[in-house]
Amino acid sequence: MTTPADRTLRTRRAFLGAGAAFAALTLAACGGNVAGGSDADGFPSGPVTITVGQDAGGSTDLIARAVAEGMAEDLGESVPVVNRAGANGALATEEVAAKPADGHELILLNASLITITPLAVSEDEAVSLDDLEVLKGLSQDDYVLLASAESGFETFDDLKAASGDVTYGTTGVGTGSQLAQAVLFAQADVEGTAVPFDSGSPALTAVVGDQVQVATVQLGEAKPQIDAGKVVPLLAFSAERNQFLPDVPTAVEEGYDVPVSQYRAVAAPKGLPEDVKARLVKSIDAAIATDTYQEFNENNLLTPHEISGEEVTAEWTELAEKYQALTDEYDISLAEG
């Protein structure tokens, strides 16, 4: 069995001589933890697990693994990523929230679970931030309204002119793409026939094949098809123009109050000791400052949104209230898919 002292000794040997290694062993035996220069006494005392409420290979999973790599280097402990898919991340989030608040169990959160999903499920099924300690915001993943090449739509005005004869894909209950598209169509008086899908990927496939004329999906999924000319981007749903789609107007620019993006953040169970929280935030900051992580963001078309946990909580709470008001105003039910 490997002890904390053994782990510390191995880490220090990579950098120090035999005399310094002996000093590190002595410190560990007294209860200190020098791996990664920890500020929290005795933390971490083992692996720090990041749970993801989505399947492996998706955007949220890839972001978690990119952060985990940098955190592990900084903490001097392994940071495994565990997938617990189900209910748009609700099952994994509730599971982590119920675990001890010792800093060894974290969750990679999607904002939509907190800001949008509660509009589509019962109060008992909704997840809130009340049971979580948000540590750090990470990035922003924007949605884009796409038209099939065969539709003939080149602008959103073209789509509006076809109102009544439009077929559009929906991408699952309680998703940001569902909300963005539903509110936009309500504000613009666009009517058509909805074709439901269970995620953005099959909806995108349907647009490429002209099985539906339009659908809203995440930019990271859509960009290769946009670049290949197989779909036409009509609008982005970010508050400002996306750096990867500089020529595509936003819905806000076109006069529609529909700023909807997917945000991610790292959180822990409520009640985290302040020194442990500070150490975790420090390790996340170290991870996102690396060239490897920054290149990951760029390669995956993610806009950095690296804000404090307190700012995340305030922002997501405000968004939840805004989305509730919009769905009430336009009598939109997200539970209908």
VEXMARTOR-405838 format. One line per field, with one value per residue (C-alpha): residue number from 1; x, y, z. Coordinates in Angstrom, 2 decimals. Layout:
# residues N
nr NUM,...
east X,...
north Y,...
up Z,...
END
This chain:
# residues 337
nr 1,2,3,4,5,6,7,8,9,10,11,12,13,14,15,16,17,18,19,20,21,22,23,24,25,26,27,28,29,30,31,32,33,34,35,36,37,38,39,40,41,42,43,44,45,46,47,48,49,50,51,52,53,54,55,56,57,58,59,60,61,62,63,64,65,66,67,68,69,70,71,72,73,74,75,76,77,78,79,80,81,82,83,84,85,86,87,88,89,90,91,92,93,94,95,96,97,98,99,100,101,102,103,104,105,106,107,108,109,110,111,112,113,114,115,116,117,118,119,120,121,122,123,124,125,126,127,128,129,130,131,132,133,134,135,136,137,138,139,140,141,142,143,144,145,146,147,148,149,150,151,152,153,154,155,156,157,158,159,160,161,162,163,164,165,166,167,168,169,170,171,172,173,174,175,176,177,178,179,180,181,182,183,184,185,186,187,188,189,190,191,192,193,194,195,196,197,198,199,200,201,202,203,204,205,206,207,208,209,210,211,212,213,214,215,216,217,218,219,220,221,222,223,224,225,226,227,228,229,230,231,232,233,234,235,236,237,238,239,240,241,242,243,244,245,246,247,248,249,250,251,252,253,254,255,256,257,258,259,260,261,262,263,264,265,266,267,268,269,270,271,272,273,274,275,276,277,278,279,280,281,282,283,284,285,286,287,288,289,290,291,292,293,294,295,296,297,298,299,300,301,302,303,304,305,306,307,308,309,310,311,312,313,314,315,316,317,318,319,320,321,322,323,324,325,326,327,328,329,330,331,332,333,334,335,336,337
east 0.00,1.39,1.37,1.26,4.91,5.90,4.12,5.75,9.18,8.86,7.75,10.60,13.23,12.53,13.83,16.02,19.02,19.01,19.32,16.30,14.31,14.95,13.71,10.54,9.94,10.31,7.80,5.26,5.59,4.68,1.50,2.68,1.86,4.38,3.15,2.51,3.28,-0.05,-1.36,-3.97,-2.46,-2.64,-4.60,-4.83,-4.31,-5.24,-6.80,-9.14,-11.94,-13.84,-17.24,-18.88,-22.62,-22.26,-20.79,-17.09,-15.96,-18.41,-17.49,-18.06,-15.99,-13.12,-13.07,-12.95,-10.01,-8.11,-8.53,-7.74,-4.40,-3.18,-4.62,-2.86,0.47,-0.09,-1.52,0.96,-1.90,-3.90,-7.12,-9.25,-12.36,-15.42,-18.48,-21.96,-24.29,-28.00,-30.71,-28.58,-26.05,-28.53,-27.73,-23.99,-24.40,-26.69,-24.34,-21.32,-23.26,-24.04,-20.38,-18.07,-16.92,-13.22,-12.11,-11.53,-14.81,-15.59,-18.21,-17.86,-21.07,-22.97,-24.83,-27.89,-28.49,-28.92,-30.40,-32.54,-33.32,-35.43,-37.81,-38.46,-38.67,-40.54,-39.27,-38.21,-36.08,-34.42,-30.83,-29.75,-26.43,-27.54,-25.82,-22.62,-19.54,-18.69,-14.93,-14.24,-15.84,-14.02,-15.39,-18.25,-19.58,-21.89,-24.95,-25.55,-28.73,-27.96,-29.78,-29.33,-27.57,-30.62,-33.04,-31.88,-31.75,-28.76,-29.98,-32.46,-34.75,-34.96,-36.10,-38.69,-40.09,-40.67,-42.56,-45.27,-43.37,-40.30,-39.16,-36.82,-34.95,-35.13,-32.31,-33.67,-35.66,-34.01,-31.09,-29.69,-30.29,-33.93,-34.40,-32.54,-34.45,-37.85,-37.48,-36.06,-38.92,-41.47,-39.99,-39.67,-43.10,-41.56,-43.86,-43.10,-43.03,-40.81,-38.83,-37.45,-33.98,-32.25,-29.10,-27.34,-25.45,-28.47,-30.10,-26.98,-26.98,-30.60,-29.77,-26.81,-29.12,-31.93,-34.29,-34.99,-34.29,-32.85,-31.66,-29.63,-26.50,-23.24,-20.57,-17.95,-20.16,-21.20,-17.97,-16.59,-19.88,-19.96,-16.41,-17.34,-20.30,-22.80,-24.75,-25.24,-24.90,-27.72,-27.30,-25.14,-26.76,-23.82,-24.16,-21.28,-19.99,-18.14,-14.44,-14.68,-17.68,-16.78,-19.02,-22.14,-24.48,-25.86,-29.55,-29.03,-27.65,-30.73,-32.94,-33.88,-33.38,-31.91,-28.37,-27.91,-24.56,-23.35,-21.02,-18.94,-17.62,-16.00,-17.85,-17.58,-20.01,-21.17,-19.18,-15.69,-13.04,-11.70,-8.08,-9.03,-11.18,-8.30,-5.93,-8.34,-8.91,-5.15,-4.75,-7.53,-5.93,-2.62,-4.29,-6.08,-2.91,-0.99,-0.32,-1.80,-5.15,-5.27,-4.55,-7.32,-9.80,-8.82,-8.90,-12.38,-13.73,-14.28,-14.26,-12.50,-14.90,-12.59,-14.45,-14.62,-17.05,-18.94,-19.27,-20.49,-23.19,-24.37,-24.31,-26.12,-28.74,-29.41,-29.63,-32.08,-34.33,-34.05,-34.90,-37.85,-39.16,-38.74,-40.54,-43.35,-43.65,-43.91,-45.80,-43.07,-43.01,-39.62,-41.11,-42.69,-39.27
north 0.00,3.40,5.96,9.78,9.78,7.43,9.61,12.76,11.13,10.04,13.51,15.27,12.83,14.02,17.45,17.12,15.15,12.45,14.90,16.95,13.77,12.70,16.11,15.69,12.27,13.77,16.55,14.07,11.91,14.96,15.46,18.06,17.84,19.36,17.89,20.74,23.28,22.76,25.64,23.48,21.39,17.72,18.37,16.57,13.27,11.20,11.45,14.36,12.97,15.07,13.59,14.40,13.98,13.23,10.42,10.20,11.98,14.88,18.54,18.52,15.36,16.71,19.97,18.04,15.94,19.00,20.69,17.48,17.11,20.49,20.10,16.77,18.32,21.20,19.15,16.29,13.78,11.99,13.68,10.96,11.84,9.64,9.67,9.33,10.15,10.67,13.32,16.03,15.77,15.86,12.36,12.99,16.42,15.17,12.26,14.54,17.10,14.37,13.40,14.70,18.27,17.45,18.59,15.13,15.01,17.61,17.99,19.58,21.58,22.62,25.90,24.56,22.08,25.01,27.69,25.83,22.26,23.45,24.99,21.53,19.29,19.21,21.14,17.86,16.95,20.37,20.87,24.13,25.56,25.58,22.26,23.13,25.29,26.69,27.00,28.45,29.24,27.80,28.44,29.39,27.22,29.11,27.92,28.67,28.49,26.50,26.09,23.27,24.21,23.03,25.26,28.37,30.30,32.61,35.00,34.90,37.14,34.35,31.99,34.49,34.87,31.10,31.03,28.40,26.15,25.66,22.32,22.64,20.24,20.32,18.86,17.57,18.73,21.37,22.16,25.55,24.95,24.15,27.33,29.60,28.40,28.42,31.97,33.26,31.79,33.18,36.67,36.60,34.98,32.05,29.04,25.61,21.88,20.65,17.44,16.16,14.67,13.60,15.74,18.18,15.55,13.88,17.29,18.47,15.32,16.03,19.60,18.41,15.93,18.50,16.32,19.54,23.02,24.47,23.50,25.07,23.23,23.99,25.62,22.97,20.34,22.50,24.22,21.41,21.28,25.07,25.12,22.39,24.45,21.75,24.06,27.82,29.68,32.21,33.51,32.96,33.10,34.63,38.11,39.24,37.90,34.63,34.90,31.76,33.10,36.77,37.28,35.75,38.18,37.43,37.20,40.18,42.24,41.35,42.73,39.56,39.17,35.67,35.54,31.82,30.04,26.91,27.68,25.24,25.47,23.29,22.79,20.80,19.76,22.63,23.24,23.04,24.36,27.72,26.57,23.54,25.71,28.13,25.26,23.82,27.21,27.70,24.34,25.14,28.50,26.75,24.28,26.87,28.99,26.24,26.42,22.94,24.01,27.23,25.31,22.88,25.77,27.11,23.71,23.04,26.54,27.35,30.96,31.36,32.46,32.12,33.83,33.23,30.83,33.75,35.35,32.06,31.77,35.34,34.97,31.64,32.81,35.88,33.74,31.33,34.25,35.72,32.43,31.89,35.35,34.75,31.41,32.92,35.94,33.87,30.95,28.47,24.99,23.31,20.11,19.59,19.02
up 0.00,-0.99,1.82,1.52,2.65,-0.20,-2.75,-1.42,-1.45,-5.07,-6.16,-4.37,-5.68,-9.21,-8.27,-5.18,-3.99,-1.35,1.54,0.46,-0.14,3.43,4.65,2.61,4.17,7.63,6.82,5.46,8.56,10.65,8.66,6.12,2.42,0.08,-3.20,-5.62,-2.90,-1.12,1.00,2.78,5.59,4.59,1.38,-0.92,0.87,-2.18,-5.65,-6.43,-8.60,-11.14,-11.97,-15.31,-15.79,-19.49,-21.56,-22.34,-25.49,-25.39,-24.87,-21.10,-20.67,-22.77,-20.80,-17.52,-18.72,-19.93,-16.54,-14.65,-16.42,-15.25,-11.75,-11.26,-12.13,-9.72,-6.83,-7.07,-6.97,-9.64,-10.79,-12.41,-14.42,-13.86,-16.12,-14.57,-17.44,-16.90,-16.63,-18.28,-15.43,-12.56,-11.28,-11.12,-9.54,-6.80,-6.13,-5.70,-3.64,-1.09,-0.62,2.15,1.60,1.89,-1.57,-3.01,-4.94,-7.62,-10.36,-13.80,-14.17,-17.29,-16.76,-18.57,-15.74,-13.35,-15.61,-18.16,-17.11,-14.11,-16.68,-18.14,-15.06,-11.78,-8.75,-7.12,-10.14,-10.52,-9.38,-7.71,-6.58,-2.94,-2.22,-4.07,-3.64,-7.06,-7.43,-10.86,-14.20,-17.20,-20.66,-22.94,-25.77,-28.12,-30.02,-33.68,-35.79,-38.93,-42.21,-44.71,-47.92,-49.87,-47.92,-49.74,-46.46,-46.31,-43.61,-40.76,-42.80,-45.38,-42.64,-41.37,-44.88,-45.02,-41.71,-41.77,-44.16,-41.97,-40.57,-37.61,-35.38,-31.59,-29.55,-26.26,-23.27,-21.10,-23.39,-24.30,-27.99,-27.30,-25.27,-27.70,-30.74,-29.02,-27.69,-31.00,-33.01,-30.54,-30.69,-34.50,-35.08,-36.94,-37.20,-38.49,-37.86,-35.03,-35.50,-32.17,-31.69,-28.50,-28.90,-31.17,-33.17,-34.85,-35.34,-37.16,-39.29,-40.21,-41.28,-43.36,-45.08,-45.47,-43.42,-41.51,-42.81,-39.60,-36.14,-33.34,-32.19,-30.42,-32.55,-31.75,-33.38,-36.31,-37.40,-39.60,-41.52,-41.77,-43.14,-45.64,-46.90,-45.95,-43.60,-43.45,-40.13,-39.80,-36.25,-33.18,-29.74,-27.87,-26.40,-28.66,-31.96,-31.60,-32.40,-34.54,-36.54,-36.94,-39.99,-38.45,-36.64,-33.20,-32.40,-30.10,-33.01,-35.02,-32.27,-30.38,-26.65,-26.79,-25.38,-24.65,-24.31,-22.57,-19.67,-17.61,-14.07,-11.41,-8.11,-4.89,-2.14,0.10,3.27,1.80,4.24,3.07,2.89,0.81,-1.46,-1.95,-2.80,-5.35,-6.98,-7.14,-8.89,-11.39,-12.11,-12.71,-15.07,-17.22,-17.45,-19.24,-22.96,-23.31,-21.88,-23.89,-27.09,-26.12,-25.86,-29.25,-30.94,-29.55,-30.33,-26.66,-25.48,-22.10,-19.36,-16.39,-13.55,-9.80,-8.19,-6.70,-10.12,-11.59,-8.93,-9.52,-13.32,-13.44,-10.94,-13.10,-16.25,-14.60,-13.70,-17.20,-18.91,-16.58,-17.45,-21.20,-21.20,-19.11,-21.40,-24.57,-23.02,-23.93,-22.41,-22.64,-21.28,-24.67,-26.24
END
